[in-house]
Amino acid sequence: MNAQAHNTELAGRHILLGLTGGAACFKAAELCRLLIKSGATVQVVMTEAACQFITPVAMQSLSGRPVFVSQWDARPDNNMAHINLSREADAMLIAPTSADFIAQLAQGRAADLLSLMCLARPIDRVPLLLAPSMNREMWAHPTTQRNLQQVAADGADVLGVAHGDQACGEFGDGRMLEAAEIQEELIAFFAPKSLLGQHVLVTAGPTFEAIDPVRGITNLSSGKMGFAIARAAREAGAEVTLVAGPVHLPTPRGVRRIDVDSARNMLAAVDGSAKEATIFIATAAVADWRPANAAEHKIKKDGSGEVPQMQFVENPDILAGVARSPRAQSGELYCVGFAAESENLEANAQAKRVRKGVPLLVANIGPSTFGKDDNALLLVDDEGVSQLPHASKRLLAQQLVAEIARRVTGMSA
């Protein structure tokens, strides 16, 4: 299976994509493309105001389906597009959602085809997701916030807004989320909630142990596997805290991130978060040793040819320490370790699992997989070894989360 396998995550889903008036309509074009790339079929419905920002022709070319604008559209045999289209959808996603449209939803108004469809949809079967977009003052206005509370109370899922530059030239809250973020939210919405009620703590990436102010010891871990696991756990319904070493990866939506550098800093962050966690997944490649004394200033060559002599001390064993904690020993905290080996994968992994005292250890051959988007994993426990075959790290993360959920809660994704 190749690294693009996760592009079918919305396969079989029929998404009704609604556009209301706003400059963020250009993002809806990219969103439509991403949803289709993920395997969904997309039916676009636009308000008259949205047509001032992007044309129905453009959205039809992207979706491959006729676009509906008017409630008087005579193309359906029964002339009831608001009934027919809403019944076909697995979800209605309005992106962008204007302040005016939010007000219509809060009041139960049906002034156009799109608002009529929202009112006519079977609320027990067709969820409504809103991606707001508006000026920062409009977003902060008490009326808008009151309307948002009302539509949320009525069952809509409000995805929130981004902070940054706005089309009007101002800066603040109110930007529509990026297309990829909305796609991520939609995938998460449909994912089985096998970890609902769990708090998952994940470590990811390398650590950096300073030699002097400009040099240090680190490793090739990219953090991609850990970040993929954090995202998959959040999609499975868990509250997720991600403790990340020095990596340049975007934070998964809905995940609390703590950035650290050294092993000791990672230990402090883990100790502070493990008290609330029910599952600990240690994917980080923590340096085993650090220089005994980091130099205060840059160590310079003096031309003598002599090489500086360095002494090392052992870093704290984060995974073993958590696994020995009273909460882990009592079963309140389920610990999962990771091992990257260059040889004798199965034997080394089993030995590490016993040494660390964890019920499950996940192993892979490194460093050839570091930085890659795909991998293969071995799951090592008391019963022996099972394999997650070669796939994208995204898919492997979902499979691993399902395995953990089965072991912890008896549920699987």
C-alpha positions as CSV (number, residue, x, y, z in Angstrom):
1,M,0.0,0.0,0.0
2,N,1.5,3.4,-0.9
3,A,1.7,6.6,1.0
4,Q,-1.3,8.0,-0.7
5,A,-3.7,5.4,0.6
6,H,-5.3,7.8,3.1
7,N,-6.7,9.8,0.2
8,T,-9.7,7.4,0.2
9,E,-10.7,8.3,3.8
10,L,-14.0,9.8,2.6
11,A,-14.7,7.1,0.1
12,G,-18.5,6.5,-0.2
13,R,-19.4,9.7,1.5
14,H,-21.7,12.1,-0.2
15,I,-21.0,15.7,1.0
16,L,-23.3,18.6,0.3
17,L,-20.9,21.6,0.1
18,G,-22.7,24.9,0.6
19,L,-21.1,28.3,-0.2
20,T,-22.4,31.6,1.2
21,G,-21.1,35.1,0.3
22,G,-17.6,35.9,1.3
23,A,-14.0,36.3,0.0
24,A,-13.2,32.9,1.4
25,C,-15.2,31.3,-1.4
26,F,-11.9,30.8,-3.2
27,K,-10.9,28.3,-0.4
28,A,-14.1,26.4,-1.1
29,A,-12.7,25.5,-4.6
30,E,-9.7,23.9,-3.0
31,L,-11.8,22.2,-0.4
32,C,-14.0,20.7,-3.1
33,R,-10.9,19.3,-4.8
34,L,-9.5,17.9,-1.6
35,L,-12.8,16.2,-0.7
36,I,-13.1,14.5,-4.1
37,K,-9.4,13.5,-3.8
38,S,-10.3,11.8,-0.5
39,G,-13.0,9.7,-2.3
40,A,-16.1,11.7,-1.6
41,T,-18.8,12.8,-4.0
42,V,-19.5,16.5,-3.6
43,Q,-22.8,18.3,-4.5
44,V,-22.3,22.1,-4.4
45,V,-25.1,24.5,-3.5
46,M,-24.5,28.2,-3.6
47,T,-26.3,31.3,-2.4
48,E,-26.7,34.3,-4.8
49,A,-24.2,36.1,-2.7
50,A,-21.6,33.4,-3.1
51,C,-22.0,33.7,-6.9
52,Q,-20.5,37.2,-6.6
53,F,-17.2,35.7,-5.4
54,I,-16.9,32.5,-7.4
55,T,-19.0,31.2,-10.3
56,P,-21.2,28.1,-10.3
57,V,-19.3,27.1,-13.5
58,A,-16.0,26.9,-11.6
59,M,-17.6,24.8,-8.8
60,Q,-19.3,22.5,-11.3
61,S,-16.0,21.9,-13.1
62,L,-14.4,21.0,-9.8
63,S,-17.2,18.8,-8.4
64,G,-18.2,17.2,-11.7
65,R,-21.9,17.8,-10.8
66,P,-24.4,20.4,-11.6
67,V,-24.5,23.3,-9.1
68,F,-27.7,24.4,-7.5
69,V,-28.4,28.1,-6.6
70,S,-32.2,28.8,-6.8
71,Q,-34.9,27.1,-4.7
72,W,-37.0,27.4,-7.9
73,D,-34.6,25.3,-9.9
74,A,-36.9,23.1,-12.1
75,R,-34.3,20.4,-12.8
76,P,-35.6,17.9,-10.2
77,D,-38.8,16.2,-11.4
78,N,-40.7,17.2,-8.3
79,N,-39.2,20.7,-8.2
80,M,-38.0,20.1,-4.6
81,A,-34.3,20.4,-4.7
82,H,-34.3,21.3,-1.0
83,I,-35.8,17.9,-0.1
84,N,-34.0,15.7,-2.7
85,L,-30.5,17.1,-2.1
86,S,-30.7,17.1,1.6
87,R,-31.9,13.5,1.8
88,E,-28.9,12.3,-0.3
89,A,-26.2,13.8,1.8
90,D,-24.1,12.1,4.5
91,A,-23.2,15.5,5.8
92,M,-23.9,19.2,4.9
93,L,-20.8,21.4,5.1
94,I,-21.2,25.1,4.7
95,A,-17.9,26.7,3.9
96,P,-17.7,29.6,4.0
97,T,-20.6,30.4,6.4
98,S,-21.3,34.1,6.6
99,A,-22.6,36.0,9.6
100,D,-25.9,36.6,7.8
101,F,-26.3,32.8,7.1
102,I,-25.5,32.0,10.8
103,A,-28.3,34.4,11.8
104,Q,-30.7,32.7,9.4
105,L,-29.9,29.3,10.9
106,A,-30.3,30.6,14.4
107,Q,-33.8,32.1,13.5
108,G,-34.9,29.1,11.4
109,R,-35.3,31.2,8.3
110,A,-35.5,29.7,4.8
111,A,-34.7,32.7,2.6
112,D,-32.9,30.7,-0.2
113,L,-32.2,27.2,-1.3
114,L,-29.3,26.6,1.0
115,S,-31.0,27.8,4.2
116,L,-34.1,25.9,3.1
117,M,-32.1,22.7,2.8
118,C,-30.5,23.2,6.3
119,L,-34.0,23.5,7.7
120,A,-35.4,20.6,5.8
121,R,-32.5,18.1,6.4
122,P,-33.2,15.1,8.6
123,I,-31.3,16.3,11.7
124,D,-30.9,12.8,13.1
125,R,-29.2,11.5,10.0
126,V,-27.6,14.4,8.2
127,P,-25.1,16.4,10.3
128,L,-24.5,20.1,9.7
129,L,-20.9,21.4,9.9
130,L,-20.2,25.2,9.7
131,A,-16.9,26.9,8.7
132,P,-17.5,30.5,9.5
133,S,-15.8,33.4,7.7
134,M,-16.2,37.1,8.4
135,N,-14.5,40.3,9.6
136,R,-13.0,40.2,13.1
137,E,-15.5,42.7,14.4
138,M,-18.4,40.8,13.0
139,W,-17.1,37.6,14.5
140,A,-16.7,39.3,18.0
141,H,-20.1,40.9,17.9
142,P,-22.4,39.7,20.7
143,T,-25.2,39.0,18.2
144,T,-22.9,36.7,16.1
145,Q,-21.7,34.9,19.2
146,R,-25.2,34.5,20.5
147,N,-26.3,33.1,17.1
148,L,-23.4,30.7,17.1
149,Q,-24.4,29.4,20.5
150,Q,-27.9,28.9,19.3
151,V,-27.0,26.9,16.1
152,A,-24.6,24.8,18.2
153,A,-27.4,24.1,20.7
154,D,-29.6,23.1,17.7
155,G,-27.0,20.5,16.7
156,A,-24.7,22.2,14.2
157,D,-21.0,21.5,14.5
158,V,-19.2,24.9,14.4
159,L,-15.6,24.3,13.3
160,G,-14.3,27.6,14.5
161,V,-12.2,30.2,12.8
162,A,-8.5,31.1,12.2
163,H,-6.5,34.1,13.4
164,G,-4.7,36.2,10.9
165,D,-4.8,38.6,7.9
166,Q,-8.3,39.3,6.5
167,A,-9.4,40.3,3.1
168,C,-10.6,43.7,4.4
169,G,-7.0,44.5,5.4
170,E,-7.6,43.9,9.2
171,F,-6.0,41.3,11.4
172,G,-7.7,39.0,13.9
173,D,-10.2,36.2,14.4
174,G,-12.7,35.4,11.7
175,R,-10.7,33.9,8.8
176,M,-12.1,30.7,7.5
177,L,-10.0,27.6,8.2
178,E,-7.8,26.4,5.4
179,A,-9.2,23.8,3.1
180,A,-6.9,21.1,4.4
181,E,-8.0,21.9,8.0
182,I,-11.6,21.6,7.1
183,Q,-11.0,18.3,5.3
184,E,-9.2,17.1,8.4
185,E,-12.2,18.1,10.6
186,L,-14.6,16.3,8.3
187,I,-12.5,13.1,8.3
188,A,-12.4,13.3,12.1
189,F,-16.1,13.8,12.3
190,F,-16.8,10.5,10.5
191,A,-14.1,8.5,12.3
192,P,-15.2,5.8,14.8
193,K,-14.9,7.2,18.4
194,S,-13.2,4.1,19.8
195,L,-11.2,6.3,22.3
196,L,-14.0,8.5,23.5
197,G,-13.4,9.6,27.1
198,Q,-9.7,8.7,27.0
199,H,-6.8,11.2,27.4
200,V,-3.9,10.2,25.2
201,L,-0.3,11.5,25.8
202,V,2.0,11.2,22.9
203,T,5.7,12.0,22.6
204,A,7.2,12.5,19.2
205,G,10.4,13.5,17.3
206,P,14.0,13.7,18.5
207,T,15.6,15.3,21.5
208,F,18.5,17.7,21.3
209,E,21.3,17.6,23.9
210,A,23.5,20.7,23.9
211,I,27.3,20.5,23.6
212,D,27.7,24.2,23.5
213,P,25.3,27.1,22.5
214,V,25.5,26.2,18.8
215,R,26.1,22.4,18.7
216,G,24.3,19.4,20.1
217,I,23.5,15.7,19.8
218,T,20.3,14.6,18.1
219,N,19.0,12.0,15.8
220,L,17.1,11.5,12.5
221,S,13.6,11.1,13.9
222,S,11.2,13.3,11.9
223,G,8.3,13.0,14.3
224,K,5.9,12.0,11.5
225,M,4.8,8.8,13.2
226,G,4.1,10.4,16.5
227,F,2.1,13.3,14.9
228,A,0.1,10.8,12.8
229,I,-0.7,8.9,16.0
230,A,-1.8,12.1,17.8
231,R,-4.1,12.9,14.9
232,A,-5.6,9.4,14.8
233,A,-6.2,9.4,18.5
234,R,-8.0,12.7,18.4
235,E,-10.1,11.5,15.5
236,A,-11.0,8.4,17.6
237,G,-12.5,10.8,20.2
238,A,-9.6,11.1,22.7
239,E,-8.3,14.3,24.3
240,V,-4.7,14.4,23.1
241,T,-1.6,16.0,24.4
242,L,1.4,15.9,22.1
243,V,4.9,16.5,23.6
244,A,7.1,17.3,20.5
245,G,10.9,17.5,20.2
246,P,12.4,19.9,17.7
247,V,10.5,19.2,14.5
248,H,8.9,21.3,11.8
249,L,5.4,19.7,11.5
250,P,2.0,21.3,11.8
251,T,0.0,20.5,14.9
252,P,-2.9,18.2,14.2
253,R,-6.3,19.9,14.6
254,G,-7.7,19.7,18.1
255,V,-4.4,18.5,19.7
256,R,-2.7,20.3,22.6
257,R,1.0,20.6,21.8
258,I,4.0,21.2,24.1
259,D,7.3,21.9,22.4
260,V,10.5,20.8,24.1
261,D,14.1,20.3,23.2
262,S,16.1,18.1,25.6
263,A,15.3,14.8,27.2
264,R,15.0,16.4,30.6
265,N,12.6,19.0,29.2
266,M,10.6,16.2,27.6
267,L,10.5,14.3,31.0
268,A,9.2,17.4,32.8
269,A,6.5,17.9,30.2
270,V,5.5,14.2,30.3
271,D,5.4,14.2,34.1
272,G,3.2,17.3,34.1
273,S,0.7,15.7,31.7
274,A,0.8,12.0,32.6
275,K,-1.3,12.7,35.8
276,E,-4.4,13.1,33.6
277,A,-3.6,10.7,30.8
278,T,-5.1,7.2,30.5
279,I,-2.9,6.1,27.6
280,F,0.8,7.0,27.1
281,I,2.4,6.4,23.6
282,A,6.1,7.1,23.6
283,T,7.2,7.4,20.0
284,A,9.9,10.0,20.6
285,A,13.5,9.1,19.9
286,V,15.0,10.3,23.1
287,A,18.8,10.6,23.3
288,D,20.2,8.0,25.6
289,W,23.1,10.2,26.7
290,R,23.9,13.9,27.0
291,P,27.2,15.8,27.6
292,A,28.0,15.9,31.3
293,N,28.7,19.6,31.1
294,A,27.6,21.8,28.2
295,A,30.0,24.6,27.4
296,E,28.8,28.1,28.2
297,H,30.4,29.4,25.0
298,K,31.1,27.9,21.5
299,I,34.0,25.5,21.6
300,K,36.6,26.8,19.1
301,K,39.4,25.0,17.3
302,D,42.8,26.4,18.4
303,G,44.8,25.0,15.4
304,S,46.6,22.4,17.6
305,G,44.7,19.5,16.1
306,E,43.6,18.3,19.5
307,V,40.0,17.0,19.7
308,P,37.9,18.1,22.7
309,Q,37.3,15.2,25.1
310,M,33.8,14.9,26.2
311,Q,32.1,13.0,29.1
312,F,28.6,11.8,28.9
313,V,25.9,11.0,31.4
314,E,22.8,8.9,30.9
315,N,19.5,10.6,30.3
316,P,16.4,9.7,32.2
317,D,14.4,6.8,30.8
318,I,11.0,8.5,30.3
319,L,9.1,5.5,29.2
320,A,10.4,3.2,31.9
321,G,9.7,5.9,34.5
322,V,6.1,6.3,33.5
323,A,5.6,2.6,33.2
324,R,6.8,2.2,36.8
325,S,4.5,4.9,38.1
326,P,1.6,3.9,40.5
327,R,-1.0,4.8,37.9
328,A,0.6,2.6,35.3
329,Q,1.1,-0.3,37.7
330,S,-2.5,-0.1,38.8
331,G,-3.8,-0.2,35.2
332,E,-5.1,3.4,35.2
333,L,-2.4,4.3,32.6
334,Y,-1.7,2.1,29.6
335,C,1.8,2.5,28.2
336,V,3.0,1.9,24.7
337,G,6.7,2.1,23.7
338,F,8.4,2.4,20.4
339,A,11.7,0.9,19.3
340,A,13.7,1.7,16.2
341,E,16.3,-1.1,15.6
342,S,19.0,-1.5,13.0
343,E,19.1,-5.4,13.4
344,N,17.4,-8.3,15.1
345,L,14.2,-6.4,15.3
346,E,12.0,-8.9,17.0
347,A,14.4,-10.1,19.6
348,N,15.6,-6.6,20.5
349,A,12.0,-5.3,20.6
350,Q,10.9,-8.1,23.0
351,A,13.9,-7.5,25.2
352,K,13.2,-3.8,25.3
353,R,9.5,-4.4,26.1
354,V,10.4,-6.5,29.1
355,R,13.1,-4.1,30.2
356,K,10.8,-1.1,30.0
357,G,7.9,-2.9,31.7
358,V,5.3,-2.0,29.1
359,P,2.4,-4.2,27.8
360,L,2.9,-3.2,24.2
361,L,5.9,-2.2,22.2
362,V,5.9,-1.1,18.6
363,A,9.0,-1.8,16.6
364,N,10.4,-0.8,13.2
365,I,13.6,-1.0,11.3
366,G,15.5,2.3,11.3
367,P,17.1,4.6,10.3
368,S,15.9,3.9,6.7
369,T,12.3,4.8,7.6
370,F,13.2,8.1,9.4
371,G,11.6,11.0,7.6
372,K,9.6,8.8,5.2
373,D,5.9,8.9,4.9
374,D,5.5,5.1,5.0
375,N,6.7,2.2,7.2
376,A,5.8,-1.2,8.5
377,L,5.4,-2.0,12.2
378,L,5.7,-5.0,14.6
379,L,3.4,-5.2,17.6
380,V,5.1,-7.0,20.5
381,D,3.3,-8.1,23.6
382,D,2.9,-11.0,26.0
383,E,1.2,-13.1,23.4
384,G,4.0,-12.7,20.8
385,V,4.4,-10.6,17.6
386,S,1.9,-9.4,15.0
387,Q,2.6,-7.2,12.0
388,L,1.1,-4.0,10.6
389,P,2.2,-4.4,6.9
390,H,3.9,-1.7,4.9
391,A,1.6,1.3,4.5
392,S,1.5,5.1,5.0
393,K,2.3,6.3,8.5
394,R,-1.2,7.9,8.5
395,L,-2.8,4.5,7.9
396,L,-0.5,2.7,10.3
397,A,-1.4,5.3,13.0
398,Q,-5.1,4.6,12.5
399,Q,-4.5,0.8,12.7
400,L,-2.3,1.2,15.8
401,V,-4.9,3.4,17.6
402,A,-7.6,0.8,16.8
403,E,-5.3,-1.9,18.3
404,I,-4.7,0.2,21.4
405,A,-8.5,0.9,21.7
406,R,-9.2,-2.8,21.5
407,R,-6.7,-3.5,24.3
408,V,-7.8,-0.6,26.5
409,T,-11.6,-0.3,26.0
410,G,-12.5,-3.5,24.1
411,M,-13.5,-1.3,21.1
412,S,-11.8,-1.1,17.7
413,A,-12.1,1.5,14.9
